[in-house]
């Protein structure tokens, strides 16, 4: 049996636990997810290092998965736009069974290897694209079909699995094994296996955005203020980075369509926002470099 499917010997009477003990067992078991991702740190770093030049060259992040793994890929892809102003068309998510499977399980879709290849082929992967294939078992046919097409297209393929020696990890250019072991509820990989995948995906995409100059210090300076909360966050970030009061921060932001990067450079260097935009354009979008010019 796959390790993720093997019954756990630790909680054989889980159904008899009082609620407080049940909660403790479920929560404590999640700690293994963090350890598993930390153990895979060198492979995750290798994946990020290999992905950066392709993304800088205009490539896309393409996520492929089924079930929980696929839904986590969708989640990571859609959150990149409000968080980092990452274009929707450069974060593509393929989910076995189609987007309807995001809300209702499509039985058998994950077993269709040919469909996985066809779905990836339909988005025309190229050598600058980064395909992130995710499967807890590490043997999902849909995902393996997509990986085959990714390799043929020359895309960088990153395989993320929760079982050692899995086909998804071994057939990708860079395999990442998140060895979370047995689940507290046997076979339910939506638990710590899914948690580890979420952490790994967050780490990969966030690190890429840092390397693409969408973070200044540890400030999220390239967010897309699509609602009132994010508008106020843009104001707060600008105030924090520059020491300006709220009126000055908001005034600068209003002149540049609430682009935090531009407002920071304009206020810090005491220049017009259009001049700040030019400095940023000449420094590859780096706030730190623009301030040093």
C-alpha positions as CSV (number, residue, x, y, z in Angstrom):
1,X,0.0,0.0,0.0
2,X,1.0,3.6,-0.6
3,X,2.2,5.2,2.6
4,X,-0.6,7.8,2.3
5,X,-3.2,5.0,2.1
6,X,-1.8,2.8,5.0
7,X,-4.0,2.8,8.1
8,X,-2.4,4.7,11.0
9,X,-1.5,2.6,14.1
10,X,-1.6,5.6,16.3
11,X,-5.4,6.2,16.4
12,X,-7.1,2.9,15.9
13,X,-10.1,4.0,18.2
14,X,-10.4,7.5,16.8
15,X,-14.2,7.1,16.5
16,X,-14.4,6.7,20.3
17,X,-12.4,9.8,21.3
18,X,-14.2,12.6,23.1
19,X,-14.3,15.8,21.0
20,X,-11.4,17.5,22.7
21,X,-9.2,14.5,22.2
22,X,-10.4,14.1,18.6
23,X,-9.6,17.8,17.9
24,X,-6.1,17.4,19.4
25,X,-5.4,14.3,17.3
26,X,-6.4,15.9,14.1
27,X,-4.5,19.1,14.8
28,X,-1.4,17.5,16.1
29,X,-1.1,15.2,13.1
30,X,-0.9,18.3,10.9
31,X,2.5,19.2,12.4
32,X,4.1,16.5,10.1
33,X,3.1,18.6,7.1
34,X,5.4,21.4,8.1
35,X,8.3,19.0,8.8
36,X,7.7,17.3,5.4
37,X,8.0,20.6,3.5
38,X,11.1,21.6,5.5
39,X,12.7,18.3,4.6
40,X,12.0,19.0,1.0
41,X,13.4,22.5,1.2
42,X,16.5,21.9,-1.1
43,X,14.3,20.4,-3.8
44,X,11.8,23.3,-3.5
45,X,14.7,25.8,-3.8
46,X,16.0,24.0,-6.9
47,X,12.6,24.2,-8.5
48,X,12.4,28.0,-7.8
49,X,15.9,28.6,-9.1
50,X,15.1,26.7,-12.3
51,X,11.7,28.5,-12.7
52,X,12.8,32.1,-12.3
53,X,14.6,32.6,-15.7
54,X,11.7,31.0,-17.5
55,X,9.1,33.2,-15.8
56,X,11.3,36.3,-16.3
57,X,11.3,35.4,-20.0
58,X,7.5,35.6,-20.1
59,X,6.6,32.0,-19.2
60,X,3.5,30.9,-17.4
61,X,2.8,29.0,-14.2
62,X,0.6,26.0,-15.2
63,X,-0.8,23.9,-12.3
64,X,-2.1,20.4,-13.0
65,X,-3.9,18.1,-10.5
66,X,-7.0,16.1,-9.5
67,X,-9.2,16.2,-6.5
68,X,-7.8,18.0,-3.5
69,X,-4.4,18.4,-5.2
70,X,-6.0,20.0,-8.2
71,X,-8.1,22.3,-6.2
72,X,-5.1,23.5,-4.3
73,X,-3.4,24.3,-7.6
74,X,-6.5,26.3,-8.6
75,X,-6.4,28.2,-5.3
76,X,-2.7,29.1,-5.7
77,X,-3.2,30.3,-9.3
78,X,-6.2,32.6,-8.6
79,X,-4.7,34.2,-5.6
80,X,-1.6,35.5,-7.5
81,X,-3.6,38.3,-9.2
82,X,-4.8,40.2,-6.1
83,X,-1.7,39.5,-4.1
84,X,1.0,40.3,-6.7
85,X,-0.9,41.7,-9.7
86,X,0.1,38.6,-11.6
87,X,-1.8,38.4,-14.9
88,X,-4.6,35.9,-15.0
89,X,-3.3,34.5,-18.3
90,X,0.0,33.7,-16.8
91,X,-1.4,31.5,-14.0
92,X,-3.3,28.6,-15.6
93,X,-4.9,25.8,-13.6
94,X,-5.9,22.5,-15.0
95,X,-8.2,20.3,-12.9
96,X,-9.2,16.8,-13.8
97,X,-12.9,16.9,-14.7
98,X,-12.8,20.6,-15.6
99,X,-13.5,23.6,-13.4
100,X,-16.8,22.0,-12.3
101,X,-14.8,19.6,-10.3
102,X,-13.7,22.5,-8.1
103,X,-17.1,22.3,-6.4
104,X,-18.3,18.7,-7.1
105,X,-16.2,15.6,-7.4
106,X,-16.0,14.2,-10.9
107,X,-15.5,10.5,-10.4
108,X,-13.0,8.8,-12.7
109,X,-11.6,12.0,-14.2
110,X,-8.3,11.5,-12.4
111,X,-7.8,8.1,-14.1
112,X,-7.8,9.5,-17.6
113,X,-4.2,9.9,-18.7
114,X,-5.0,10.9,-22.2
115,X,-7.3,13.7,-21.0
116,X,-4.5,15.1,-18.8
117,X,-2.2,15.3,-21.8
118,X,-5.0,16.8,-24.0
119,X,-5.9,19.4,-21.4
120,X,-2.3,20.6,-21.2
121,X,-1.8,20.4,-24.9
122,X,-4.9,22.7,-25.3
123,X,-3.1,25.5,-23.5
124,X,0.0,25.2,-25.8
125,X,2.8,24.8,-23.3
126,X,6.2,26.1,-24.4
127,X,9.8,26.1,-23.2
128,X,9.4,29.2,-21.0
129,X,6.4,27.7,-19.1
130,X,6.6,26.0,-15.7
131,X,4.2,23.1,-15.2
132,X,3.6,22.2,-11.5
133,X,2.1,18.7,-11.3
134,X,0.5,17.8,-8.0
135,X,-0.6,14.4,-6.8
136,X,-0.7,13.0,-3.2
137,X,-0.3,9.4,-4.4
138,X,2.3,10.4,-7.0
139,X,0.7,8.1,-9.5
140,X,-2.5,9.9,-10.8
141,X,-2.9,9.1,-14.5
142,X,-4.3,12.5,-15.4
143,X,-1.3,14.2,-13.9
144,X,1.2,11.8,-15.5
145,X,-0.4,12.4,-18.9
146,X,0.1,16.2,-18.5
147,X,3.7,15.6,-17.4
148,X,4.4,13.7,-20.6
149,X,3.2,16.5,-22.7
150,X,5.1,19.1,-20.6
151,X,8.4,17.2,-21.2
152,X,7.7,17.0,-24.9
153,X,7.0,20.7,-25.1
154,X,10.3,21.5,-23.3
155,X,8.5,23.1,-20.4
156,X,10.1,23.0,-16.9
157,X,8.1,20.3,-15.1
158,X,7.9,20.2,-11.3
159,X,6.3,17.1,-9.7
160,X,4.9,17.3,-6.2
161,X,3.9,14.0,-4.5
162,X,3.5,12.7,-0.9
163,X,4.9,9.2,-1.5
164,X,8.5,8.4,-2.0
165,X,9.7,7.0,-5.3
166,X,6.5,8.1,-7.1
167,X,6.1,8.4,-10.9
168,X,5.1,12.0,-10.6
169,X,8.3,12.9,-8.8
170,X,10.6,10.7,-10.8
171,X,9.2,11.7,-14.2
172,X,9.4,15.5,-13.7
173,X,12.4,17.6,-14.3
174,X,12.4,18.4,-10.6
175,X,10.7,16.1,-8.2
176,X,9.5,17.2,-4.8
177,X,8.5,14.5,-2.3
178,X,6.5,15.7,0.7
179,X,6.7,12.6,2.9
180,X,3.8,13.2,5.2
181,X,3.3,9.5,6.0
182,X,0.1,7.9,7.1
183,X,-3.0,10.0,7.7
184,X,-4.8,10.1,11.0
185,X,-8.0,9.1,9.0
186,X,-6.6,6.4,6.8
187,X,-6.2,7.5,3.2
188,X,-7.7,11.0,3.6
189,X,-5.0,13.0,1.8
190,X,-7.1,16.1,2.2
191,X,-5.6,16.2,5.7
192,X,-1.8,16.7,6.2
193,X,-0.9,15.6,2.7
194,X,-3.0,18.4,1.4
195,X,-1.7,20.8,4.0
196,X,1.9,20.1,2.9
197,X,1.0,20.7,-0.7
198,X,-0.6,24.0,0.2
199,X,2.6,25.1,2.0
200,X,4.8,24.0,-0.8
201,X,2.7,25.8,-3.4
202,X,2.6,28.9,-1.3
203,X,6.3,28.8,-0.9
204,X,7.1,28.2,-4.6
205,X,4.8,30.9,-6.0
206,X,5.6,33.5,-3.3
207,X,9.4,33.0,-3.6
208,X,9.0,33.4,-7.4
209,X,7.2,36.7,-6.8
210,X,9.9,37.9,-4.5
211,X,12.5,37.2,-7.1
212,X,10.4,39.1,-9.7
213,X,10.6,42.2,-7.5
214,X,7.0,42.1,-6.4
215,X,8.1,42.4,-2.7
216,X,10.1,45.3,-1.2
217,X,11.7,44.1,2.1
218,X,8.9,41.9,3.2
219,X,6.1,44.3,2.0
220,X,3.6,43.2,-0.6
221,X,4.1,46.2,-2.9
222,X,2.5,44.9,-6.1
223,X,-0.9,44.0,-4.9
224,X,-4.0,44.7,-6.9
225,X,-6.5,46.7,-4.8
226,X,-9.7,45.1,-6.0
227,X,-11.8,45.8,-2.9
228,X,-12.0,48.3,0.0
229,X,-9.8,46.1,2.3
230,X,-7.0,46.0,-0.3
231,X,-7.3,49.7,-1.0
232,X,-6.7,50.4,2.7
233,X,-3.9,47.9,2.7
234,X,-2.2,49.7,-0.1
235,X,-2.4,53.0,1.9
236,X,-1.0,51.3,5.0
237,X,1.9,49.7,3.1
238,X,2.8,53.0,1.5
239,X,2.7,54.7,4.9
240,X,4.8,52.0,6.5
241,X,7.4,52.1,3.7
242,X,7.8,55.8,3.5
243,X,6.8,57.3,6.8
244,X,4.2,59.5,5.1
245,X,0.9,60.3,6.7
246,X,-2.3,58.8,5.4
247,X,-3.3,61.9,3.4
248,X,0.1,62.0,1.6
249,X,0.1,58.2,1.0
250,X,-3.5,58.2,-0.4
251,X,-2.8,61.3,-2.5
252,X,0.3,59.6,-4.2
253,X,-1.6,56.4,-4.7
254,X,-4.5,58.2,-6.3
255,X,-2.1,59.6,-8.9
256,X,-0.8,56.2,-10.0
257,X,-3.9,54.0,-9.9
258,X,-3.0,52.8,-6.4
259,X,0.2,51.2,-7.5
260,X,2.1,50.9,-4.2
261,X,5.5,50.5,-5.8
262,X,5.1,53.8,-7.7
263,X,3.8,55.7,-4.6
264,X,6.7,54.5,-2.5
265,X,9.3,55.7,-5.0
266,X,7.6,59.0,-5.6
267,X,7.2,59.8,-1.9
268,X,10.6,58.6,-0.9
269,X,12.4,60.5,-3.6
270,X,10.0,63.4,-3.6
271,X,9.3,63.1,-7.3
272,X,6.2,62.9,-9.5
273,X,4.6,59.6,-10.0
274,X,5.3,59.5,-13.7
275,X,9.0,60.0,-12.9
276,X,8.7,57.2,-10.3
277,X,7.2,54.9,-13.0
278,X,10.2,55.6,-15.3
279,X,12.7,54.8,-12.5
280,X,10.9,51.5,-11.8
281,X,10.8,50.6,-15.5
282,X,14.5,51.1,-15.7
283,X,15.2,48.9,-12.6
284,X,13.1,45.9,-13.7
285,X,10.4,46.8,-11.3
286,X,12.6,46.7,-8.2
287,X,11.7,49.4,-5.6
288,X,15.1,49.0,-3.9
289,X,17.0,49.5,-7.2
290,X,14.8,52.5,-8.2
291,X,15.4,54.2,-4.8
292,X,19.2,53.7,-5.3
293,X,19.3,55.3,-8.8
